[in-house]
């Protein structure tokens, strides 16, 4: 069963704290993505990973970094979170450039 | 870069009626087109994907039309039912970008009421 998982599903942090969002997939997809979704803005691409240790910036990478040490895991890190990083974060994966499959999302609130 | 405009932002229809959503894109090199559905609190679920050599695709009460001349992609839900209530997103990707990057519309909130 093809699946993209995200942990945690909900997270509350204070401004300045570090945040780690985890994503996993069981489809052996090479490519993985992190997006954020804000009301009225659709999804905006933060980072793409083409495989282990092969990551590229998306459209809004500022304030974020990523880590991919295993093909099935892709992490999004916020060093010193800011209130404007309150959002819903989605991870996705694809085989090459084929259809992207999305996880259920992580709702992050930064106070 | 690619821009995608999606209309309408909100749509309310009666059960059994059709719901029509349209996206207009800007890059003529766009070759891959997708429609996703997002239910409350959930991720995006792929509804249908089409390649640029397809003008019309129908599946399970959904019709996707692609008008390359006008750079428009549409989704029609025939005989909508309350379970279709969700947010719908179009997304596009072009062949020139070797990144797999999708550009999304801003979404349409569809409400189907009895």
Interface residues (C-beta under 8 A of the other chain):
Chain A: X4 X31 X33 X40 X41 X42 X43 X45 X48 X56 X58 X90 X92 X94 X96 X97 X99 X100 X101 X102 X103 X104 X105
Chain B: X6 X9 X34 X36 X41 X42 X43 X44 X45 X46 X49 X89 X93 X98 X99 X100 X101 X102 X104 X105 X106 X107
